[in-house]
Amino acid sequence: MNRWIPRLTIALIGVHFLASLVAESSTFDDILREGLWNTVPGDPLRSYEMWFFLAGFPLLALGTMSQSIVAATGRLPAQLGWYLLAVGVPLTILYPISGGPLLVALGIAAVYAARRPATAPPGRPTAGLSA
């Protein structure tokens, strides 16, 4: 689970980015046609879509950083699970039909996986594990 949870987090964010670009592609097309500079303020739909798209980057950072931590230490950081829950629970309450429940499920799995003993990363035994 230590290796799969970061991968699933990154995959979920990939779906998030794809959904943000495909769902209302005409809005992003309009923004590109108008020249990017100051084309979002004043339009609630464009603002919503832009924040939806940009919110994926911090979650992508969580996924890739936790992937690096697992590779280096053999352990999944518990913070990943708590951060996913901190985003997923309010999102699920405010927007039940969203990716929130998936973030909650990944968060619970990450907290559970972080409580398990470390597995040795390739080429580096972890303290307390027999080789």
N, CA, C and O atoms as a MOPAC input file, in Angstrom:
PM7 MOZYME 1SCF
protein

 N      0.82300 1    -1.20600 1     0.00000 1
 C      0.00000 1     0.00000 1     0.00000 1
 C      0.86300 1     1.26400 1     0.00000 1
 O      0.46700 1     2.29100 1    -0.55100 1
 N      2.03800 1     1.18200 1     0.61900 1
 C      2.89100 1     2.36900 1     0.69800 1
 C      3.21300 1     2.93800 1    -0.67400 1
 O      3.25200 1     4.15600 1    -0.84800 1
 N      3.44000 1     2.07900 1    -1.63300 1
 C      3.79800 1     2.55200 1    -2.97000 1
 C      2.56900 1     2.89400 1    -3.79900 1
 O      2.64300 1     3.75900 1    -4.67200 1
 N      1.44300 1     2.23900 1    -3.55000 1
 C      0.25900 1     2.45400 1    -4.37900 1
 C     -0.51300 1     3.71700 1    -4.01900 1
 O     -1.10200 1     4.34300 1    -4.90000 1
 N     -0.52500 1     4.09800 1    -2.77700 1
 C     -1.30800 1     5.28200 1    -2.39000 1
 C     -0.77300 1     6.55000 1    -3.05300 1
 O     -1.58100 1     7.31900 1    -3.57400 1
 N      0.53300 1     6.82100 1    -3.06900 1
 C      0.99800 1     7.99200 1    -3.81700 1
 C      0.66700 1     7.90100 1    -5.30900 1
 O      0.30400 1     8.90000 1    -5.92900 1
 N      0.79400 1     6.70700 1    -5.87700 1
 C      0.45900 1     6.53600 1    -7.29500 1
 C     -1.01900 1     6.81900 1    -7.54900 1
 O     -1.36600 1     7.48900 1    -8.52200 1
 N     -1.88100 1     6.31500 1    -6.68500 1
 C     -3.32000 1     6.56600 1    -6.83500 1
 C     -3.64600 1     8.04000 1    -6.64500 1
 O     -4.52800 1     8.57700 1    -7.31500 1
 N     -2.93800 1     8.69200 1    -5.73500 1
 C     -3.13000 1    10.13100 1    -5.52700 1
 C     -2.76700 1    10.89000 1    -6.80000 1
 O     -3.51300 1    11.76900 1    -7.23200 1
 N     -1.64000 1    10.56000 1    -7.39300 1
 C     -1.20300 1    11.21700 1    -8.62600 1
 C     -2.19300 1    10.92300 1    -9.75800 1
 O     -2.51100 1    11.81500 1   -10.54300 1
 N     -2.67900 1     9.68600 1    -9.84800 1
 C     -3.65100 1     9.33600 1   -10.88600 1
 C     -4.94800 1    10.12100 1   -10.69600 1
 O     -5.53400 1    10.59700 1   -11.66900 1
 N     -5.39900 1    10.25900 1    -9.44700 1
 C     -6.61300 1    11.02400 1    -9.18500 1
 C     -6.44800 1    12.48000 1    -9.59600 1
 O     -7.38000 1    13.08800 1   -10.12300 1
 N     -5.27800 1    13.03500 1    -9.35900 1
 C     -5.02500 1    14.41800 1    -9.75400 1
 C     -4.96500 1    14.52200 1   -11.27500 1
 O     -5.38600 1    15.53200 1   -11.84100 1
 N     -4.45000 1    13.49800 1   -11.94000 1
 C     -4.47400 1    13.48800 1   -13.40500 1
 C     -5.89400 1    13.53800 1   -13.93500 1
 O     -6.17600 1    14.25500 1   -14.89500 1
 N     -6.79400 1    12.78000 1   -13.31400 1
 C     -8.21100 1    12.82000 1   -13.69100 1
 C     -8.78200 1    14.21000 1   -13.39800 1
 O     -9.58200 1    14.73500 1   -14.17400 1
 N     -8.36800 1    14.79800 1   -12.28100 1
 C     -8.81400 1    16.13900 1   -11.89700 1
 C     -8.42300 1    17.15900 1   -12.96800 1
 O     -9.25100 1    17.96400 1   -13.39500 1
 N     -7.15300 1    17.12200 1   -13.40400 1
 C     -6.69200 1    18.04400 1   -14.44500 1
 C     -7.45400 1    17.81400 1   -15.74500 1
 O     -7.88400 1    18.76700 1   -16.39500 1
 N     -7.61700 1    16.57100 1   -16.11600 1
 C     -8.33300 1    16.25600 1   -17.34900 1
 C     -9.77500 1    16.75900 1   -17.29400 1
 O    -10.27200 1    17.34700 1   -18.25400 1
 N    -10.43600 1    16.52300 1   -16.17000 1
 C    -11.81300 1    16.99300 1   -16.02100 1
 C    -11.89800 1    18.50900 1   -16.09700 1
 O    -12.84300 1    19.05000 1   -16.67000 1
 N    -10.92400 1    19.19300 1   -15.52800 1
 C    -10.97300 1    20.66000 1   -15.54900 1
 C    -10.77900 1    21.19800 1   -16.95900 1
 O    -11.32200 1    22.25200 1   -17.29300 1
 N    -10.02800 1    20.50700 1   -17.78000 1
 C     -9.79200 1    20.98600 1   -19.14300 1
 C    -10.87500 1    20.55000 1   -20.11900 1
 O    -11.13600 1    21.24600 1   -21.10000 1
 N    -11.51000 1    19.40900 1   -19.86700 1
 C    -12.48900 1    18.88000 1   -20.79900 1
 C    -13.90800 1    19.34500 1   -20.47800 1
 O    -14.70400 1    19.57100 1   -21.38900 1
 N    -14.22900 1    19.49000 1   -19.20300 1
 C    -15.60500 1    19.78900 1   -18.80600 1
 C    -16.14900 1    21.04600 1   -19.47200 1
 O    -17.26300 1    21.03200 1   -19.99600 1
 N    -15.41300 1    22.08600 1   -19.46200 1
 C    -15.83300 1    23.34200 1   -20.08500 1
 C    -14.69200 1    23.88300 1   -20.93400 1
 O    -14.18400 1    24.97600 1   -20.68400 1
 N    -14.29800 1    23.11800 1   -21.92800 1
 C    -13.12600 1    23.50900 1   -22.71200 1
 C    -13.32200 1    24.84300 1   -23.41000 1
 O    -12.34400 1    25.53400 1   -23.69200 1
 N    -14.55500 1    25.22100 1   -23.69400 1
 C    -14.76900 1    26.49300 1   -24.38500 1
 C    -14.30700 1    27.67200 1   -23.52400 1
 O    -13.85000 1    28.67900 1   -24.06400 1
 N    -14.41600 1    27.56600 1   -22.20800 1
 C    -13.96600 1    28.64000 1   -21.33400 1
 C    -12.45900 1    28.80700 1   -21.43500 1
 O    -11.97400 1    29.93300 1   -21.54300 1
 N    -11.70500 1    27.70900 1   -21.40300 1
 C    -10.25600 1    27.81100 1   -21.54000 1
 C     -9.87000 1    28.27400 1   -22.94100 1
 O     -8.89400 1    29.00500 1   -23.11300 1
 N    -10.63100 1    27.85100 1   -23.93100 1
 C    -10.38100 1    28.34500 1   -25.29400 1
 C    -10.57200 1    29.85500 1   -25.35900 1
 O     -9.76800 1    30.55800 1   -25.97100 1
 N    -11.63700 1    30.35700 1   -24.73000 1
 C    -11.89600 1    31.80000 1   -24.70400 1
 C    -10.76000 1    32.54800 1   -24.00400 1
 O    -10.31600 1    33.60000 1   -24.46400 1
 N    -10.30300 1    31.99100 1   -22.89700 1
 C     -9.21000 1    32.62500 1   -22.15300 1
 C     -7.96200 1    32.69700 1   -23.02600 1
 O     -7.29400 1    33.73000 1   -23.07300 1
 N     -7.64900 1    31.61400 1   -23.71200 1
 C     -6.47400 1    31.60700 1   -24.58500 1
 C     -6.62700 1    32.59300 1   -25.74200 1
 O     -5.67900 1    33.29000 1   -26.10500 1
 N     -7.83500 1    32.64300 1   -26.31700 1
 C     -8.07500 1    33.56800 1   -27.42600 1
 C     -7.96600 1    35.02800 1   -27.00200 1
 O     -7.54000 1    35.87400 1   -27.78900 1
 N     -8.34800 1    35.32600 1   -25.76400 1
 C     -8.32600 1    36.70700 1   -25.28600 1
 C     -6.94200 1    37.13500 1   -24.79800 1
 O     -6.74100 1    38.30400 1   -24.46600 1
 N     -5.99300 1    36.21100 1   -24.75000 1
 C     -4.61900 1    36.58400 1   -24.45200 1
 C     -4.15200 1    36.36300 1   -23.03500 1
 O     -3.10600 1    36.89700 1   -22.66800 1
 N     -4.85500 1    35.61600 1   -22.22000 1
 C     -4.48100 1    35.24000 1   -20.85600 1
 C     -4.48100 1    36.38600 1   -19.85300 1
 O     -5.01800 1    36.22200 1   -18.75700 1
 N     -3.91400 1    37.51700 1   -20.17100 1
 C     -3.75000 1    38.58000 1   -19.18600 1
 C     -5.10200 1    39.14200 1   -18.75400 1
 O     -5.83800 1    39.71000 1   -19.56100 1
 N     -5.41800 1    38.97600 1   -17.47200 1
 C     -6.58600 1    39.57100 1   -16.83100 1
 C     -7.90800 1    39.17100 1   -17.49000 1
 O     -8.83300 1    39.98100 1   -17.55700 1
 N     -8.00500 1    37.93000 1   -17.97700 1
 C     -9.23900 1    37.49000 1   -18.62900 1
 C    -10.14600 1    36.69100 1   -17.70400 1
 O    -11.24400 1    36.31000 1   -18.11100 1
 N     -9.71900 1    36.42400 1   -16.46800 1
 C    -10.53000 1    35.64200 1   -15.53900 1
 C    -11.37800 1    36.51600 1   -14.61700 1
 O    -12.54100 1    36.17900 1   -14.39100 1
 N    -10.85400 1    37.63900 1   -14.06300 1
 C    -11.65800 1    38.43300 1   -13.12400 1
 C    -12.97400 1    38.90900 1   -13.74200 1
 O    -13.04100 1    39.27300 1   -14.91700 1
 N    -13.99900 1    38.89400 1   -12.92100 1
 C    -15.30300 1    39.36900 1   -13.35900 1
 C    -16.18700 1    38.28600 1   -13.95000 1
 O    -17.37300 1    38.52600 1   -14.17600 1
 N    -15.65500 1    37.11700 1   -14.20400 1
 C    -16.44300 1    36.01000 1   -14.75600 1
 C    -16.42300 1    34.86400 1   -13.75000 1
 O    -15.40600 1    34.18500 1   -13.61200 1
 N    -17.53800 1    34.63900 1   -13.04100 1
 C    -17.55600 1    33.60800 1   -11.98800 1
 C    -17.23000 1    32.20500 1   -12.51000 1
 O    -16.55800 1    31.43600 1   -11.82300 1
 N    -17.69500 1    31.86500 1   -13.71200 1
 C    -17.41600 1    30.53800 1   -14.25500 1
 C    -15.92400 1    30.36700 1   -14.53100 1
 O    -15.34800 1    29.32500 1   -14.21800 1
 N    -15.31000 1    31.37400 1   -15.10700 1
 C    -13.87400 1    31.29500 1   -15.37500 1
 C    -13.08900 1    31.22600 1   -14.06600 1
 O    -12.11400 1    30.48000 1   -13.96700 1
 N    -13.50100 1    31.98600 1   -13.07800 1
 C    -12.81700 1    31.95500 1   -11.78200 1
 C    -12.91300 1    30.57000 1   -11.15200 1
 O    -11.92400 1    30.03700 1   -10.65000 1
 N    -14.09800 1    30.00200 1   -11.18400 1
 C    -14.30600 1    28.66800 1   -10.62200 1
 C    -13.42000 1    27.64900 1   -11.33200 1
 O    -12.73700 1    26.85500 1   -10.68500 1
 N    -13.43400 1    27.67400 1   -12.65400 1
 C    -12.64900 1    26.70600 1   -13.41700 1
 C    -11.15100 1    26.89000 1   -13.19500 1
 O    -10.40800 1    25.91200 1   -13.11400 1
 N    -10.71500 1    28.12600 1   -13.09800 1
 C     -9.28800 1    28.37000 1   -12.89400 1
 C     -8.85400 1    27.86200 1   -11.52000 1
 O     -7.80900 1    27.22100 1   -11.40400 1
 N     -9.64800 1    28.14300 1   -10.46800 1
 C     -9.29500 1    27.65500 1    -9.13900 1
 C     -9.36800 1    26.13900 1    -9.08000 1
 O     -8.54700 1    25.50000 1    -8.42200 1
 N    -10.34900 1    25.55700 1    -9.76600 1
 C    -10.46500 1    24.09900 1    -9.81200 1
 C     -9.19500 1    23.50300 1   -10.42400 1
 O     -8.63400 1    22.54500 1    -9.89300 1
 N     -8.75200 1    24.07200 1   -11.53300 1
 C     -7.54900 1    23.59200 1   -12.20100 1
 C     -6.31500 1    23.78600 1   -11.32200 1
 O     -5.53800 1    22.85100 1   -11.13000 1
 N     -6.13300 1    24.98300 1   -10.79200 1
 C     -4.93500 1    25.29700 1   -10.00800 1
 C     -4.87100 1    24.52700 1    -8.69200 1
 O     -3.77800 1    24.26600 1    -8.18900 1
 N     -6.01600 1    24.15900 1    -8.12700 1
 C     -6.02900 1    23.40300 1    -6.86800 1
 C     -5.40800 1    22.01900 1    -7.03700 1
 O     -5.01400 1    21.39800 1    -6.04900 1
 N     -5.31700 1    21.53900 1    -8.23900 1
 C     -4.71200 1    20.23100 1    -8.46400 1
 C     -3.21300 1    20.20800 1    -8.21700 1
 O     -2.66500 1    19.16400 1    -7.86300 1
 N     -2.53800 1    21.33900 1    -8.39700 1
 C     -1.07600 1    21.35500 1    -8.24300 1
 C     -0.60500 1    21.07000 1    -6.81800 1
 O      0.34500 1    20.30400 1    -6.65200 1
 N     -1.22400 1    21.65200 1    -5.77100 1
 C     -0.78700 1    21.26900 1    -4.41800 1
 C     -1.03400 1    19.78700 1    -4.12200 1
 O     -0.23800 1    19.14900 1    -3.43300 1
 N     -2.13000 1    19.24600 1    -4.64000 1
 C     -2.38600 1    17.82700 1    -4.42700 1
 C     -1.39100 1    16.97200 1    -5.21100 1
 O     -0.96800 1    15.91600 1    -4.74100 1
 N     -1.02400 1    17.42600 1    -6.39200 1
 C      0.01300 1    16.73300 1    -7.16300 1
 C      1.33300 1    16.75600 1    -6.39300 1
 O      2.05700 1    15.76000 1    -6.36600 1
 N      1.64000 1    17.87900 1    -5.77500 1
 C      2.86400 1    17.98600 1    -4.97300 1
 C      2.82900 1    16.98600 1    -3.81300 1
 O      3.83300 1    16.33500 1    -3.52500 1
 N      1.68000 1    16.86300 1    -3.15100 1
 C      1.57300 1    15.88200 1    -2.05900 1
 C      1.84500 1    14.47300 1    -2.56400 1
 O      2.56200 1    13.70200 1    -1.92600 1
 N      1.27100 1    14.14500 1    -3.70300 1
 C      1.45100 1    12.80300 1    -4.24900 1
 C      2.88400 1    12.52100 1    -4.64500 1
 O      3.41700 1    11.45800 1    -4.32500 1
 N      3.52200 1    13.46200 1    -5.34100 1
 C      4.88700 1    13.21500 1    -5.79800 1
 C      5.88800 1    13.25600 1    -4.63800 1
 O      6.84100 1    12.47700 1    -4.61400 1
 N      5.67500 1    14.15700 1    -3.68300 1
 C      6.58400 1    14.19500 1    -2.53200 1
 C      6.45000 1    12.94200 1    -1.67600 1
 O      7.45100 1    12.41200 1    -1.19500 1
 N      5.22400 1    12.46400 1    -1.48200 1
 C      5.06200 1    11.24700 1    -0.68600 1
 C      5.63500 1    10.04500 1    -1.42800 1
 O      6.12300 1     9.10600 1    -0.80000 1
 N      5.58000 1    10.06600 1    -2.75400 1
 C      6.19700 1     9.00000 1    -3.53800 1
 C      7.71300 1     8.99100 1    -3.31600 1
 O      8.31900 1     7.93000 1    -3.17100 1
 N      8.30600 1    10.16300 1    -3.29100 1
 C      9.74800 1    10.26500 1    -3.03200 1
 C     10.09500 1     9.82200 1    -1.62100 1
 O     11.11500 1     9.16600 1    -1.40800 1
 N      9.25900 1    10.17300 1    -0.66200 1
 C      9.50900 1     9.78200 1     0.73000 1
 C      9.42500 1     8.26300 1     0.88100 1
 O     10.24300 1     7.66000 1     1.57500 1
 N      8.43800 1     7.64800 1     0.23200 1
 C      8.32000 1     6.18400 1     0.28900 1
 C      9.53900 1     5.53600 1    -0.33900 1
 O     10.05800 1     4.55100 1     0.18600 1
 N     10.00400 1     6.07900 1    -1.46200 1
 C     11.19000 1     5.51200 1    -2.11500 1
 C     12.42700 1     5.63200 1    -1.23200 1
 O     13.27500 1     4.73900 1    -1.23700 1
 N     12.54200 1     6.71400 1    -0.48100 1
 C     13.72500 1     6.93900 1     0.34800 1
 C     13.66800 1     6.22100 1     1.68600 1
 O     14.69600 1     5.76800 1     2.18900 1
 N     12.47100 1     6.11100 1     2.27300 1
 C     12.36700 1     5.58100 1     3.63800 1
 C     11.62900 1     4.25200 1     3.74500 1
 O     11.78200 1     3.53500 1     4.73400 1
 N     10.83300 1     3.92100 1     2.73700 1
 C     10.01500 1     2.71200 1     2.82000 1
 C      8.72500 1     2.92100 1     3.58500 1
 O      7.95100 1     1.98000 1     3.76100 1
 N      8.48100 1     4.13900 1     4.04200 1
 C      7.26100 1     4.45700 1     4.81100 1
 C      6.46700 1     5.55500 1     4.12100 1
 O      7.02500 1     6.47900 1     3.52900 1
 N      5.17300 1     5.42800 1     4.21300 1
 C      4.28500 1     6.46200 1     3.72000 1
 C      4.08600 1     7.48500 1     4.82800 1
 O      3.77900 1     7.10600 1     5.95800 1
 N      4.25200 1     8.77400 1     4.53500 1
 C      4.05500 1     9.76800 1     5.59400 1
 C      2.56800 1     9.88000 1     5.96200 1
 O      1.70800 1     9.99600 1     5.08900 1
 N      2.28900 1     9.84400 1     7.25100 1
 C      0.90300 1     9.95800 1     7.71400 1
 C      0.28700 1    11.29000 1     7.30300 1
 O     -0.92700 1    11.38200 1     7.12400 1
 N      1.11700 1    12.32900 1     7.15300 1
 C      0.60600 1    13.64300 1     6.78100 1
 C     -0.16800 1    13.58900 1     5.46800 1
 O     -1.14100 1    14.32200 1     5.29100 1
 N      0.25700 1    12.72600 1     4.54800 1
 C     -0.46200 1    12.61500 1     3.28000 1
 C     -1.92300 1    12.28400 1     3.54200 1
 O     -2.82100 1    12.91800 1     2.98900 1
 N     -2.15400 1    11.29300 1     4.38300 1
 C     -3.52500 1    10.90000 1     4.69800 1
 C     -4.31300 1    12.00700 1     5.35800 1
 O     -5.47300 1    12.23900 1     5.01800 1
 N     -3.69000 1    12.69300 1     6.30300 1
 C     -4.39400 1    13.76500 1     7.01200 1
 C     -4.69700 1    14.93600 1     6.08100 1
 O     -5.77000 1    15.53200 1     6.16900 1
 N     -3.76000 1    15.27200 1     5.18700 1
 C     -4.01700 1    16.35400 1     4.23400 1
 C     -5.12400 1    15.97400 1     3.25600 1
 O     -5.97800 1    16.79900 1     2.93300 1
 N     -5.11100 1    14.73000 1     2.78600 1
 C     -6.17600 1    14.29200 1     1.88300 1
 C     -7.53200 1    14.33900 1     2.58700 1
 O     -8.53700 1    14.71800 1     1.98600 1
 N     -7.55100 1    13.95700 1     3.84400 1
 C     -8.80500 1    14.04000 1     4.61300 1
 C     -9.21900 1    15.49800 1     4.84600 1
 O    -10.40400 1    15.82700 1     4.79300 1
 N     -8.23900 1    16.36400 1     5.10400 1
 C     -8.54900 1    17.77900 1     5.34500 1
 C     -9.17400 1    18.43400 1     4.11500 1
 O     -9.97300 1    19.36100 1     4.24700 1
 N     -8.82400 1    17.97000 1     2.94700 1
 C     -9.41900 1    18.49100 1     1.72100 1
 C    -10.69000 1    17.71500 1     1.38000 1
 O    -11.70200 1    18.30600 1     1.00500 1
 N    -10.63200 1    16.40000 1     1.51100 1
 C    -11.73000 1    15.55200 1     1.07000 1
 C    -12.99900 1    15.65000 1     1.89500 1
 O    -14.09600 1    15.63100 1     1.33800 1
 N    -12.87200 1    15.75400 1     3.21400 1
 C    -14.08000 1    15.79000 1     4.06000 1
 C    -14.91700 1    17.04100 1     3.79000 1
 O    -16.11100 1    16.91000 1     3.51800 1
 N    -14.34300 1    18.25100 1     3.85400 1
 C    -15.17400 1    19.42500 1     3.55100 1
 C    -15.69600 1    19.41600 1     2.10800 1
 O    -16.82500 1    19.83200 1     1.84600 1
 N    -14.86900 1    18.94100 1     1.18500 1
 C    -15.30600 1    18.87700 1    -0.21000 1
 C    -16.49300 1    17.93600 1    -0.35500 1
 O    -17.43200 1    18.23800 1    -1.09100 1
 N    -16.46500 1    16.80800 1     0.33100 1
 C    -17.56600 1    15.85300 1     0.27500 1
 C    -18.82800 1    16.43900 1     0.89200 1
 O    -19.93000 1    16.19600 1     0.39900 1
 N    -18.67700 1    17.20500 1     1.96100 1
 C    -19.84100 1    17.82600 1     2.59900 1
 C    -20.43100 1    18.91100 1     1.70100 1
 O    -21.64800 1    18.98800 1     1.53600 1
 N    -19.57600 1    19.74400 1     1.12400 1
 C    -20.05000 1    20.85700 1     0.29600 1
 C    -20.49100 1    20.42100 1    -1.09400 1
 O    -21.46500 1    20.94200 1    -1.63900 1
 N    -19.76500 1    19.46000 1    -1.66500 1
 C    -20.05600 1    18.97400 1    -3.02300 1
 C    -20.03200 1    17.44900 1    -3.00100 1
 O    -19.03300 1    16.84000 1    -3.38300 1
 N    -21.13800 1    16.82000 1    -2.55100 1
 C    -21.13400 1    15.35300 1    -2.42100 1
 C    -20.83000 1    14.62100 1    -3.73100 1
 O    -20.22500 1    13.54900 1    -3.71600 1
 N    -21.24200 1    15.19100 1    -4.85000 1
 C    -20.95800 1    14.56000 1    -6.14000 1
 C    -19.73000 1    15.25000 1    -6.71200 1
 O    -19.81900 1    16.15500 1    -7.54300 1
 N    -18.57500 1    14.78400 1    -6.23300 1
 C    -17.29300 1    15.36400 1    -6.63500 1
 C    -16.22400 1    14.31000 1    -6.38700 1
 O    -16.53500 1    13.14600 1    -6.13300 1
 N    -14.98700 1    14.71700 1    -6.46000 1
 C    -13.88200 1    13.81300 1    -6.14600 1
 C    -13.61800 1    13.70800 1    -4.65700 1
 O    -12.72400 1    12.97300 1    -4.23800 1
 N    -14.38600 1    14.43300 1    -3.84700 1
 C    -14.19200 1    14.42100 1    -2.40000 1
 C    -14.20700 1    13.03500 1    -1.78200 1
 O    -13.30700 1    12.70900 1    -1.00700 1
 N    -15.21400 1    12.19200 1    -2.10000 1
 C    -15.21800 1    10.84200 1    -1.51100 1
 C    -13.97200 1    10.02300 1    -1.87000 1
 O    -13.51900 1     9.20300 1    -1.07200 1
 N    -13.42400 1    10.24300 1    -3.06100 1
 C    -12.19700 1     9.53200 1    -3.43700 1
 C    -11.01700 1    10.02400 1    -2.60100 1
 O    -10.16300 1     9.23200 1    -2.20100 1
 N    -10.97000 1    11.34100 1    -2.33600 1
 C     -9.91300 1    11.87500 1    -1.47200 1
 C    -10.04700 1    11.32500 1    -0.05400 1
 O     -9.04700 1    11.01000 1     0.59000 1
 N    -11.28000 1    11.21100 1     0.42700 1
 C    -11.51000 1    10.65700 1     1.77000 1
 C    -11.03900 1     9.20300 1     1.81800 1
 O    -10.34800 1     8.80500 1     2.75600 1
 N    -11.40900 1     8.41400 1     0.81300 1
 C    -10.99900 1     7.00800 1     0.78000 1
 C     -9.47600 1     6.87900 1     0.73400 1
 O     -8.89900 1     6.06300 1     1.45300 1
 N     -8.82700 1     7.68100 1    -0.10700 1
 C     -7.35900 1     7.65500 1    -0.17500 1
 C     -6.74100 1     8.12600 1     1.14100 1
 O     -5.73300 1     7.57700 1     1.58700 1
 N     -7.34400 1     9.14100 1     1.76000 1
 C     -6.84000 1     9.64400 1     3.03900 1
 C     -6.90100 1     8.59400 1     4.12500 1
 O     -5.94300 1     8.42300 1     4.87900 1
 N     -8.01700 1     7.88700 1     4.21400 1
 C     -8.16100 1     6.82100 1     5.21600 1
 C     -7.14800 1     5.71800 1     4.94500 1
 O     -6.50300 1     5.21900 1     5.86700 1
 N     -7.01000 1     5.33700 1     3.67400 1
 C     -6.04400 1     4.29100 1     3.32100 1
 C     -4.61900 1     4.73600 1     3.65000 1
 O     -3.80600 1     3.93200 1     4.10700 1
 N     -4.31900 1     6.00500 1     3.42100 1
 C     -2.96800 1     6.51200 1     3.69600 1
 C     -2.68200 1     6.53300 1     5.19100 1
 O     -1.58500 1     6.16200 1     5.60900 1
 N     -3.63400 1     6.95500 1     5.99800 1
 C     -3.43400 1     6.95900 1     7.45300 1
 C     -3.23900 1     5.53400 1     7.94400 1
 O     -2.38100 1     5.28300 1     8.79100 1
 N     -4.02200 1     4.60200 1     7.42500 1
 C     -3.88000 1     3.19300 1     7.80400 1
 C     -2.51300 1     2.66000 1     7.37500 1
 O     -1.83000 1     2.00100 1     8.15900 1
 N     -2.11600 1     2.93800 1     6.14800 1
 C     -0.83600 1     2.43500 1     5.63200 1
 C      0.34300 1     3.02800 1     6.39100 1
 O      1.35600 1     2.35500 1     6.58000 1
 N      0.22600 1     4.26200 1     6.82200 1
 C      1.32300 1     4.91300 1     7.54500 1
 C      1.54500 1     4.27400 1     8.91400 1
 O      2.62800 1     4.40300 1     9.48500 1
 N      0.55300 1     3.60000 1     9.43800 1
 C      0.67500 1     2.95700 1    10.74500 1
 C      1.36400 1     1.60000 1    10.65500 1
 O      1.78600 1     1.04500 1    11.67000 1
 N      1.47700 1     1.07200 1     9.44600 1
 C      2.10000 1    -0.23900 1     9.24800 1
 C      3.61500 1    -0.11300 1     9.28500 1
 O      4.14900 1     0.97100 1     9.05000 1
 N      4.31600 1    -1.20800 1     9.57600 1
 C      5.78700 1    -1.15700 1     9.60600 1
 C      6.36300 1    -0.79000 1     8.23800 1
 O      5.75900 1    -1.05300 1     7.19800 1
 N      7.52600 1    -0.18700 1     8.26700 1
 C      8.19400 1     0.21800 1     7.03100 1
 C      8.64900 1    -0.99800 1     6.24800 1
 O      8.98900 1    -2.03800 1     6.81100 1
 N      8.64400 1    -0.83700 1     4.93500 1
 C      9.25200 1    -1.83600 1     4.06400 1
 C     10.55900 1    -1.24800 1     3.57200 1
 O     10.66100 1    -0.03600 1     3.38100 1
 N     11.53400 1    -2.07000 1     3.36800 1
 C     12.85100 1    -1.57500 1     2.96000 1
 C     12.79200 1    -1.02100 1     1.54700 1
 O     12.32500 1    -1.70400 1     0.63600 1
 N     13.25900 1     0.20600 1     1.35000 1
 C     13.35000 1     0.72400 1    -0.01000 1
 C     14.43400 1    -0.02800 1    -0.76500 1
 O     15.34100 1    -0.58400 1    -0.14500 1
 N     14.35900 1    -0.05500 1    -2.08400 1
 C     15.35200 1    -0.80300 1    -2.85400 1
 C     16.77600 1    -0.37400 1    -2.52000 1
 O     17.10600 1     0.81000 1    -2.58200 1
 N     17.61600 1    -1.34500 1    -2.16500 1
 C     19.02900 1    -1.08700 1    -1.92900 1
 C     19.36600 1    -0.49700 1    -0.57900 1
 O     20.54300 1    -0.28500 1    -0.28500 1
 N     18.36000 1    -0.22200 1     0.26700 1
 C     18.63900 1     0.39000 1     1.58300 1
 C     17.77200 1    -0.26700 1     2.62900 1
 O     16.56800 1    -0.01500 1     2.67300 1
 N     18.34500 1    -1.09900 1     3.46900 1
 C     17.54000 1    -1.71300 1     4.52700 1
 C     17.08600 1    -0.66200 1     5.54600 1
 O     17.80900 1     0.28900 1     5.84200 1
 N     15.88800 1    -0.85300 1     6.06800 1
 C     15.33300 1     0.05900 1     7.06700 1
 C     15.67500 1    -0.47500 1     8.45400 1
 O     15.68000 1    -1.68900 1     8.65700 1
 N     15.95300 1     0.38900 1     9.39300 1
 C     16.28400 1    -0.00600 1    10.75900 1
 C     15.15400 1    -0.85500 1    11.32000 1
 O     13.97900 1    -0.52000 1    11.17100 1
 N     15.51000 1    -1.93100 1    11.95200 1
 C     14.51300 1    -2.79200 1    12.57700 1
 C     14.00800 1    -3.90800 1    11.66800 1
 O     13.30900 1    -4.80600 1    12.13800 1
 N     14.34000 1    -3.87600 1    10.39400 1
 C     13.93300 1    -4.94800 1     9.48900 1
 C     15.11400 1    -5.87800 1     9.27500 1
 O     16.25600 1    -5.43700 1     9.14800 1
 N     14.82400 1    -7.15900 1     9.23600 1
 C     15.90900 1    -8.10100 1     8.94500 1
 C     16.10200 1    -8.18700 1     7.44500 1
 O     15.13700 1    -8.12900 1     6.68400 1
 N     17.32800 1    -8.32300 1     7.02700 1
 C     17.63800 1    -8.35400 1     5.60400 1
 C     17.39600 1    -9.69500 1     4.99300 1
 O     17.61300 1    -9.87600 1     3.79500 1

